[in-house]
Amino acid sequence: MPVLELARLTWEDVRALDRARTIAVLPVGAIEAHGPHLPLATDVIIADAMARAGADRLATRGHEMLLLPAVVYTAAGFAAAFPGTLAPAPATITELIMAIAGGLAQHGLPVLAIANAHLDPAHLAALHVAVERIREQQVGRVVFPDLTRKPWASRLTAEFKSGACHAGQFETSVVLAARPNEVRDEIRRGLSPNARSLSAAITAGVKTFEEAGGSQAYFGFPAEATAEEGRETIAVLGAILAEAVLAELAR
């Protein structure tokens, strides 16, 4: 089955979709600082790569996949002080996700899978609230594999699991694989390691990248990034999304 992009279809194309087979996939990222070497839309790039890889996998199993335009603005308080970061309130993302799910269900497309690559705690909390409300209100069926939680986190790279992974080797590798021209590679290769764990800082109550030891808005080892690792990570992210969807459909 094909992977279709909603924004490129006409309303008649959407009307003609096989409702019993169609799954909508929503990439969710942010516009926030990602070191001096990656674009502000890094999380959007990663979410889109995850969404497409997962959709490709599900399409081979007979599902008609509908890729939605990405959500690019969301809570990003940790990076709020860095120029270019745009961070609306968490409630905004909750309402937006609910509205998208409701709109899809209204048109007979009740299954929504969220491919999220933005790990700010306020953003993740907002997504979980949206998922809970969608299920409580029986608006539709929603799938959200939170990469920071079991079992998904254990399948990602060592740097990711260490918590020192914002704009580091993990994320930079994915962008090198998906959008290599958007990486400032000369800058990347000269960046020193920053092994401070952002996740540990969050647990300790820290609220900004600067307080966590990320004065340049990166954590981890960006100089070690490779496109090969990025391609492998994209495949894993796609598998995670596809498996989460299949598990939901099997219930």
C-alpha positions as CSV (number, residue, x, y, z in Angstrom):
1,M,0.0,0.0,0.0
2,P,1.2,3.6,-0.6
3,V,2.3,6.2,1.9
4,L,0.2,9.3,1.2
5,E,0.8,12.9,2.3
6,L,-2.4,14.6,3.5
7,A,-1.2,18.0,2.5
8,R,-0.8,16.9,-1.1
9,L,-4.2,15.3,-1.4
10,T,-7.5,16.8,-2.5
11,W,-10.6,16.5,-0.3
12,E,-12.0,13.9,-2.7
13,D,-8.8,11.9,-2.4
14,V,-9.3,11.8,1.3
15,R,-13.0,10.8,0.9
16,A,-11.9,7.9,-1.2
17,L,-9.5,6.4,1.4
18,D,-10.2,3.0,2.7
19,R,-11.3,3.8,6.3
20,A,-10.7,0.3,7.5
21,R,-7.0,0.3,6.4
22,T,-5.9,3.9,6.9
23,I,-3.6,5.0,9.7
24,A,-2.7,8.7,10.1
25,V,0.8,9.5,11.3
26,L,1.6,12.8,12.9
27,P,5.3,13.9,13.2
28,V,5.8,16.1,16.3
29,G,8.9,18.2,16.9
30,A,9.9,21.7,18.0
31,I,11.6,24.9,16.9
32,E,14.4,25.1,19.5
33,A,18.1,25.5,19.8
34,H,20.2,22.4,18.9
35,G,23.8,23.5,19.4
36,P,25.7,25.7,17.0
37,H,25.7,23.0,14.3
38,L,22.1,21.8,13.9
39,P,19.0,23.6,12.6
40,L,16.3,24.8,15.0
41,A,14.0,22.2,13.3
42,T,16.1,19.2,14.2
43,D,13.3,17.6,16.2
44,V,10.9,18.0,13.3
45,I,13.5,16.4,11.0
46,I,13.9,13.4,13.3
47,A,10.1,13.1,13.8
48,D,9.5,13.2,10.1
49,A,12.1,10.5,9.5
50,M,10.6,8.3,12.2
51,A,7.1,8.8,10.8
52,R,8.1,7.9,7.2
53,A,10.1,4.9,8.3
54,G,7.2,3.6,10.5
55,A,4.7,4.3,7.7
56,D,6.8,2.4,5.2
57,R,6.8,-0.6,7.5
58,L,3.1,-0.5,8.1
59,A,2.4,0.0,4.4
60,T,4.1,-3.3,3.6
61,R,1.5,-5.0,6.0
62,G,-1.4,-3.7,3.9
63,H,-2.2,-0.5,5.8
64,E,-2.9,2.7,3.8
65,M,-0.7,5.3,5.5
66,L,-1.6,9.0,5.7
67,L,1.3,11.2,6.7
68,L,0.1,14.4,8.3
69,P,2.0,17.8,8.2
70,A,4.2,18.0,11.2
71,V,3.5,19.9,14.4
72,V,6.5,22.2,14.7
73,Y,5.7,24.6,17.6
74,T,5.4,23.3,21.2
75,A,6.7,23.7,24.7
76,A,10.4,24.1,24.8
77,G,11.2,25.8,28.1
78,F,14.7,24.4,28.5
79,A,15.9,26.2,25.3
80,A,13.7,29.3,25.8
81,A,16.6,31.7,26.3
82,F,18.3,30.8,23.0
83,P,17.4,33.0,20.0
84,G,15.1,31.3,17.6
85,T,13.4,29.0,20.1
86,L,9.6,29.4,19.9
87,A,7.9,27.8,22.9
88,P,4.1,28.1,23.3
89,A,2.5,26.9,26.5
90,P,2.1,23.1,27.1
91,A,-1.7,23.4,27.1
92,T,-1.5,24.6,23.5
93,I,0.0,21.3,22.3
94,T,-2.6,19.3,24.3
95,E,-5.4,21.2,22.6
96,L,-3.8,20.9,19.2
97,I,-3.3,17.2,19.4
98,M,-6.9,16.7,20.6
99,A,-8.2,18.9,17.8
100,I,-6.2,16.9,15.1
101,A,-7.5,13.6,16.5
102,G,-11.0,14.9,16.6
103,G,-10.9,16.2,13.1
104,L,-9.6,12.9,11.7
105,A,-12.2,10.9,13.6
106,Q,-14.9,13.3,12.3
107,H,-13.9,12.3,8.8
108,G,-13.8,8.6,9.5
109,L,-10.1,8.3,10.2
110,P,-10.0,7.3,13.9
111,V,-6.4,5.9,14.2
112,L,-3.7,8.4,14.9
113,A,0.0,7.5,15.6
114,I,2.3,10.2,17.0
115,A,5.9,10.1,16.0
116,N,7.5,12.4,18.5
117,A,11.2,13.5,18.7
118,H,11.0,16.4,21.2
119,L,11.8,15.3,24.7
120,D,11.3,18.5,26.8
121,P,9.4,17.2,29.9
122,A,6.7,19.8,29.7
123,H,6.0,18.8,26.1
124,L,6.0,15.1,26.9
125,A,3.5,15.8,29.7
126,A,1.3,17.7,27.3
127,L,1.3,14.8,24.9
128,H,0.4,12.3,27.6
129,V,-2.5,14.5,28.7
130,A,-3.8,14.7,25.1
131,V,-3.6,11.0,24.7
132,E,-5.4,10.4,28.0
133,R,-8.2,12.8,27.1
134,I,-8.6,11.4,23.6
135,R,-9.0,7.9,25.0
136,E,-11.3,9.1,27.8
137,Q,-13.6,11.0,25.4
138,Q,-13.4,8.1,22.9
139,V,-12.5,10.5,20.1
140,G,-10.4,7.9,18.3
141,R,-7.6,5.5,18.8
142,V,-4.2,7.1,19.5
143,V,-0.7,5.6,19.6
144,F,2.2,7.4,21.3
145,P,5.4,5.5,21.9
146,D,7.2,7.7,24.4
147,L,10.9,7.2,23.6
148,T,11.9,8.1,27.1
149,R,10.0,5.2,28.6
150,K,10.2,1.4,28.5
151,P,10.5,-0.6,26.4
152,W,11.4,1.9,23.7
153,A,14.3,3.7,25.3
154,S,16.3,0.5,25.8
155,R,16.4,0.1,22.0
156,L,18.1,3.3,21.3
157,T,21.8,4.2,21.4
158,A,24.1,4.3,24.4
159,E,24.3,8.1,24.2
160,F,20.5,8.4,24.2
161,K,20.2,6.1,27.2
162,S,22.9,8.2,29.1
163,G,20.7,11.3,28.9
164,A,23.5,13.3,27.3
165,C,21.8,13.4,24.0
166,H,20.4,16.8,23.0
167,A,22.1,17.7,19.7
168,G,24.7,15.2,20.4
169,Q,25.8,12.0,18.5
170,F,22.2,10.5,18.5
171,E,20.4,13.5,17.0
172,T,23.2,14.7,14.8
173,S,23.6,11.3,13.2
174,V,19.9,11.3,12.3
175,V,20.1,14.7,10.7
176,L,23.3,13.7,8.8
177,A,21.3,10.8,7.4
178,A,18.1,12.6,6.7
179,R,19.2,16.2,5.8
180,P,23.0,16.3,5.6
181,N,23.1,19.7,4.0
182,E,21.5,21.2,7.1
183,V,24.4,20.2,9.4
184,R,27.2,22.7,9.9
185,D,29.7,20.0,9.6
186,E,32.9,22.1,10.1
187,I,31.5,23.4,13.4
188,R,30.2,19.9,14.4
189,R,33.6,18.3,14.0
190,G,35.2,20.9,16.3
191,L,32.7,20.6,19.2
192,S,34.0,19.2,22.5
193,P,32.2,16.4,24.2
194,N,29.6,17.4,26.8
195,A,28.9,14.3,28.8
196,R,26.5,16.0,31.3
197,S,23.3,14.0,31.5
198,L,20.3,16.2,30.7
199,S,17.9,13.6,32.0
200,A,19.7,13.5,35.3
201,A,19.6,17.3,35.5
202,I,15.8,17.2,34.8
203,T,15.4,14.7,37.6
204,A,17.3,17.0,39.9
205,G,14.9,19.9,39.1
206,V,16.9,21.9,36.6
207,K,14.8,24.0,34.2
208,T,17.2,25.2,31.5
209,F,20.0,24.0,29.3
210,E,22.3,26.6,30.8
211,E,21.7,25.3,34.3
212,A,22.2,21.8,33.1
213,G,25.6,22.6,31.7
214,G,24.7,23.2,28.1
215,S,25.8,26.7,27.5
216,Q,25.8,26.1,23.7
217,A,22.5,24.1,23.8
218,Y,24.1,20.7,23.1
219,F,24.7,17.6,25.3
220,G,26.6,14.5,24.2
221,F,29.2,13.8,21.5
222,P,28.2,15.5,18.2
223,A,31.7,15.2,16.7
224,E,31.2,11.4,16.8
225,A,28.1,11.4,14.7
226,T,27.8,9.5,11.5
227,A,25.2,9.2,8.8
228,E,25.5,5.4,9.1
229,E,24.5,5.6,12.7
230,G,21.7,7.9,11.7
231,R,20.3,5.5,9.2
232,E,20.4,2.7,11.7
233,T,18.6,4.9,14.3
234,I,15.9,5.9,11.8
235,A,15.2,2.2,11.1
236,V,14.9,1.6,14.9
237,L,12.6,4.6,15.3
238,G,10.4,3.4,12.4
239,A,10.2,-0.1,13.9
240,I,9.2,1.3,17.3
241,L,6.4,3.3,15.7
242,A,5.1,0.4,13.6
243,E,5.2,-2.0,16.6
244,A,3.3,0.4,18.8
245,V,0.6,0.8,16.1
246,L,0.3,-2.9,15.6
247,A,0.1,-3.6,19.3
248,E,-2.8,-1.0,19.6
249,L,-4.6,-2.5,16.6
250,A,-4.3,-6.0,18.1
251,R,-6.1,-4.9,21.3
